[in-house]
Amino acid sequence: MEPEIKSTGFVTSDGVRLHVLEACPRGAAATPAARSPVIAFVPGWSMPAAIWREQLIGLGTAHCVAALDPRGQGESDVAPGGYTIERRAEDLREFTARYSRVVLVAWSLGALEALEYVNRYGYAALDALVLVDSTVGEDPAPPSGTGFVDALRTNRRAAIENFVSGIFRSPRPAPEIAALTDAALRMPLEASLSLFPRALSREHWRSIVRVFPKPLLYVVSAQFAGQAQSLQQHRPATRVAIFADAGHALFVDEAARFNALLAQFVTEATGPALTPQRE
């Protein structure tokens, strides 16, 4: 039986209401006192929590799961400020503090925000960390992205439509693409551009991820396969999975494989020590 996905939320320390989607096995609560951790999902740049729907449904039958709409995204408030990686890291701290145990799963820009959360607030509240298709500062460096910023300033809707269509390898229904495009346009342009942490070096992310002492899963498409190899060389305990035939939103393109991988990782990460491996 599919879990019921419920809308909830909280107000941040700077007064912004953030929306959260939650699901649990029937009869369970989203704030368990001990046993298994909540799997907490963070979407990428401009995307809503609802993009994790297949994870909320697929994993919510056996785990309590939660997905955050970051400020300005999804159904959260379009706040007048706070569109910096520092504030968004604090938002993640306040999001994860809602649960007694957490495995944090963060995609794309959300993964950098998760690393900044670890950098600023430590890792005591996390059982494990999952970084999905994002740079982590390893070599080779990704493209600069300046062309995308120029496109946003020239014709924002067209650029967003191309971006949304391009994150999937498998064809998606037109209404889904339209809904994600409209969601991405909720945030003011300059606020959306300020989210890119250009002032922080690639070495900044590398230094955080390499010393993270708890179980870490790095799931990537082909574009970050080289970084995954480098990270595993420098941090041998890292578990790596490469979705070579998926797009940037690999958890949508290959939802069943991603869900099975994540469920296994959560079980292992919250039990005996992980054995490093590559998939």
Summary of the structure (lengths in Angstrom):
residues: 279
radius of gyration: 17.4
end to end distance: 29.7
largest distance: 52.1
contacts: 935
relative contact order: 0.15
helix: 41%
strand: 17%
